[in-house]
Amino acid sequence: MNGPKNAHAHASFLLGVLPPPDLGARVDAFRARLGRRESAPHVTVKARSGLGADLGWVPAARAVVAGSAPLALRVGGARVFAGGRAVYLAVDSPDVVALHLRLLEALEPAARFGYEGPAMTPHLTLALRRRGENLGAVLDAARAEFADLEARPLTFTAREVWRLRKPGPGGLYRPEEAWPLRVED
């Protein structure tokens, strides 16, 4: 039986900020040209550790988000992570890192990823490495496509954090619910 109780049984969640619609559309178009199937464009604020399928973490996470001011983000050019696991757009946002740390403190995940914590690197993934793939060509294409952001980074203010859901292994993260950040006077 697939009742409401089992609806999220194999799902995983993360919290993220969506880019402005025009940048999201550029990312989608870039991926489509390269034949890439990836999660919806987003900047992760809190990875899936501690965000269980039972959603018991939602009230505490929502409270942290609701008590946080809007987030300033600056999106720059294309980069590749050490080890070549992903090509991404660089994101400079002390606000995202600060919110990430407040969420870690509130949720106290039993285990967390090595990239979580004060040294987290905000980013907008363009392409994850596939098995046996070298992302060099993807990085070259991304540097050409997003050269304008290298020269003139895009700044924007996020006024909400999204809960993104992946239905199960092999699935993609998609925005499911927007949580407003604190309204500034």
LINPE-V702705 format. One record per backbone hydrogen bond with DSSP energy under -1.0 kcal/mol. NH is the residue of the N-H (numbers start at 1). CO is the residue of the C=O. Records with the same first field share a line. If there is no record, write none. Layout:
BEGIN
NH: CO / CO
END
This chain:
BEGIN
6: 3
9: 6
11: 8
12: 166
14: 164
15: 46
16: 162
17: 43
24: 20
25: 21
26: 22
27: 23
28: 24
29: 25
30: 26
31: 27
32: 28
33: 29
34: 30
35: 32
36: 31
40: 173
43: 17
45: 15
46: 15
51: 48
55: 52
58: 55
61: 57
62: 58
63: 59
64: 60
65: 61
66: 62
67: 63
68: 65
71: 158
73: 156
74: 92
75: 154
76: 90
79: 88
81: 86
84: 81
87: 127
88: 79
89: 124
90: 77
91: 122
92: 74
97: 93
98: 94
99: 95
100: 96
101: 97
102: 98
103: 99
104: 100
105: 101
106: 102
107: 103
108: 104
116: 113
120: 117
124: 89
126: 87
127: 87
129: 85
133: 130
139: 135
140: 136
141: 137
142: 138
143: 139
144: 140
145: 141
146: 142
147: 144
150: 146
151: 147
152: 148
154: 75
156: 73
158: 71
161: 179
162: 16
163: 177
164: 14
165: 174
166: 12
171: 168
174: 165
176: 163
177: 163
179: 161
181: 159
182: 68
END
